Amino acid sequence: MYEAGDRAGGKIATTSLAGVAVEAGPDTFLARVPWAADLCRSLGLGENLVAPATGKAYVWTRGALRPLPEGTSLGVPCRLAPLARTGIVSPWGVARAALDVVLPRTRPTGDRSVREVVGRRFGPEVTARLVEPLLGGIHAGRADRLSLASVAPQVAEAAASHRSLLLGLRQAAGRVGPAGSGGPVFLGLRGGLQRLVDRLAEEVDVRLNARVDALGDIEAEHVVLAVPAFTAARLVGGEAAAELEGVEYASVVTVSLAYRPEALPGPLDGSGFLVPRVDGRLITACTWTTAKWGLAGDSVLLRASAGRIGDDRAMRMTDAALVASVHGELAAAMGLRSAGPDESLVTRWPRSFPQYDVGHEDRVRRIERLLPPHVQVAGAAYRGVGIAACVRQAEHAARRIAGDPPP
């Protein structure tokens, strides 16, 4: 493996704050699909898999932290009563969402955006204050651009097969069993996800600080480009490069903060909160790291994210200004009683979140068709941004190289 940087792992990076291991990038992977968890087990890390201590989360909107309602599929409501109780949307917004069950069926015509489908069925408030914070948070994207088929295929299927999206999602949820069944939704690794990278590096010939400027510089029968799409474009050239360059990226910053326990107004009851774009805040989400992972210690750790497609304010700020602004917003949301954090850590991820815009799946198919026969691509730019999805893509690439087509 040729790695241009001085460390392996890409966006997976574990560091420390206040003497505690914290993630500068992703802190979990999906557990209800097998690929990442199985990889950990195959590497002897199974005993270190750990689930978050709490699954409760909030949305900071309309002036308060409001609990995410039960009965949603990636933020899209399956039931309206829990949504109404949260206050995330206004009474008018709930009433507008209820029209989904009586509106005429909408016939799908090709790939469509999250906002086009969900907004048409449930109205603008549900889309802006509930669905976009969740789906947009995962992808640092916009509901009016994200492809529903790419980022929420189960929602796209329900919209295509049922007159009512709400009833279609409720029926699909009934087929897979009640919420909360079947084990944790997410898993992490005790001591940090960097352990997965380090363990993998023991099994692979990793060459650090080894930038590849042209595929002709290396001798290989097959090449897998596990790099951003814009880097792959530079390496492959031709028509494939034009398609690869078409994948846009958002830049994101994570800000980890340590506070004394007395700086908080009370115990943290949940894993954190999301922030809708419509509210105009700098931060897009906050993880209550200490509560999420049940950590003990002298400090309470929080991690905020800032930046999304079309919003590069955080990237333009100095670290000091960024920490001050993030602290101010967290104080407003949570009632922090402190002039600032005791310690902080800023990590910048420029051009790090690929955008699955409308037409994304067709673009990926064109890329794969236009690549040279001995070259494959894998990673967050193509068929899933999460760790588990990237592991799956790597497995599929390996199968194709071995002449064993993936399932």
Steps between C-alpha positions, in 0.01 A plus 500: 500500500637839397402780740589858418482612865704414805230280655251240383129523562382808315209654691521236772719668761505454877674761712469608864346785697515541876675165517216316322502342154273698266422467132595779262296330225222240515437346841273210404399274214169337416448178693184377326698420189782250551798632307689718749417293809604180321828661397571595861429146614717349229788716622459390860330819616158349567531525877566873466179579313284729711156652449412856601363524852193686378311537175294804603568812295360847451448774243586857597231701329224745573691621806544172687655154501218275385516118503515318170160334466461125510378334184707657224697358210811718457298786641194443281195447726320168519267637769381855563403494868861463621603778263230732634612442861859607429420850376765470228243631252209733567139379533450622143799291393351189660167569332672541166683171549170327572384585147734228373234234568241675281708659226490330158777258420806658341647300215880484511686613189865412538725599786371781718627709788414443864314830514301433184362171630478557874402864469218417260358242740569658841559868433795738543522500881550126541758507222695799633487434875505120523605323180774734377678521839530120505566414135675830435710445812615157385605641163564868584255559217175670405158339476431677171808337343544160666377202300231318697584172328866532600472624858171339611411212266242358741315832494522514121356148479211587732426813295498302177287212623237674716259785459579625851867527593419493872295180472756343269781562748284374786432179310869454424588557867248232598669248272839545665365493855460758773750778545789408721491129420795313358783660698672838479473724197860622531826365636837647582828361626617529857807724487403652165450404138868562431550152644327356193735692270808398698397136500435503125838662441663197661349282226578723201820637348431870566740751347456841663600833343475323165304731271400345166491755218420257219380142483798422280726565799402171664523140383176314561254276319208671674458837669232604751474877543372555855546875474269803460334523162696812405828317569385198301417735212859625488630144486271346239441788258270473199121488510501332840685800643224737390240290681718471811554876508122539500476366856491808723637507854414690818758605758442431870667592828472311828554682828547291814463682831566402861308661790489454873181316602371804689493695169196298399154571640437129560569147376507445125202283411585381150768476235472856369301715262461605138457855371283583195649717227189716508594633845820656365735371770870437446495151650321217324507248787643433843595163646489473878805276497509428873133397513499319166779266605440497875846642570629564849745774582551850629375671183186499289587468132290643216567491128339743260499489121485801271490536123277366226468543126470871427607602852877536546487750788676264740782429255570874470519562876811477714508223758453750783202669335349165413527369858346821634210488254432131561511552877255787468251291306536203737443734793180625336378148424601327823523776758874457561622694803855573389689775323655238276634145487797387707654329197416486130604318188419615145526264203438623146384269224511694168305349211416197712128428448401388147157618393252240378307742284206401280631265232782369720438131434502556125825693533663216694394248235649722229825530696528124539427447131761753386787385724785295349437125547772460763388800710223511759380769739372457855419735783263764628451670162316209343266258678472616860686748719520301823777268617285189453410598142865566419601160638235340282629680191853380576377142533318527168811637331702210635242252374505649152879480489482136607246427226223442753224755425351657815143405595 
